[in-house]
Amino acid sequence: MGHDVGDLLLKEIAKRLKSIASHTDFVARLSGDEFCFLVKDIEGEDVASDVAKRCLEVISKPIELSARKFTPACSIGIAHYPDDGRDLSTLIKAADTSLYAAKECGKNQYTLYRPELTQRAEYQFRVEQNLREAVENNQLSLVYQPQIQVLSDKIIGVEALSRWNHPRLGQVSPSEFIATSERIGMIKPLTEWALKTACNQAVAWKQAGLPAIRMAVNISPSYFLDKDFVSLVERTLDETGMVPSELELEVTESAVQTDPENLLVFRELKKLGVLLAIDDFGTGYSSFASLKHLEVDCLKIDKYFLDDMLIDKKSEVLIASMIEMCRNLEHETIAEGVETAEQYDALKRLGCEIVQGFFFGKPVDADEMSVILAQQAQAVQYCRDKLTV
């Protein structure tokens, strides 16, 4: 609504903060939309929390600007002197660190400073600094987790999962470095590397005489809908010699919308002949309307439903409903996170077609997966030979 209206809002917030300050408190605007509230003679976290609650309450009252009503909100970080800093810059840095922690927790709340918040922020900074080098110099690796066809108990596919073992940071969590790559604009080269590496590996297994299996690759929703993504998949298929029907692209529900541009991406990918799977199904915000229009091949039932399916009847009913829906829509169902024989038996009884999880094997590197696939091929050939005799 323009800078003038923004300035009016800042002035109103300043007035509201001053209205709850005592004669010994000091309120200042640091920069932009950030304010600092200095409160003297506070003993204990409860008193500081009470001040923060009053700030949240007074700021969240509606305000009318240019004949329109708004409800402001704020996030608050709290630091104590001298525990969290003995000079101005250190104290403000601690409060700022707490402020960003409050934002990460969902905003419109307050967070007290803890030393681990600084450690966490420094770790995230090191991850960000080293990730560019790791992607550009191929310092990441892929591991593969088998996907089992329930009907035959055979491996029919693997899911490729990214790993990063840094010499100083150690094993960096995929959720950590993938989220960072999205934040700093590195998700595109990371996806290109993962897709090409996975396809090359699938082709190499076939050239080594192993049976063809599906290669599943996770795609970030933010890049899945990028205008260059379809051309990347097409280029990767051409360069690696990957059979399109043996490549499965997995995307989470957040990319599943009925927007025409979203639907176009799915249609263009299906024209290439690749398989499409909706990952973490049932945990996001997709609607049945999306499933009506999207051309997908598989729905992956999230581990969230499997964890208590043996003790919670509702979870079992939901899983059964998803499997039945997929059958009627001619989609395959893949249950991920299977950890026990009891879970597997229950899924088999409900008609789930494909399963994966620690019960069948943890993700392993390409060499170890090669051995597993070779052993399975030998076992299948042995059975065939026995039947022939």
PyMOL commands that set and color helices and strands:
alter all, ss='L'
color gray80, all
select helices_A, chain A and resi 3-20+45-59+88-104+115-136+174-183+187-207+221-224+229-240+244-246+253-255+260-272+288-293+303-306+313-328+341-350+366-388
alter helices_A, ss='H'
color red, helices_A
select strands_A, chain A and resi 26-31+34-38+63-65+68-70+76-78+110-112+141-149+154-166+170-172+214-218+247-252+275-281+298-301+332-336+354-356
alter strands_A, ss='S'
color yellow, strands_A
deselect
rebuild
show_as cartoon
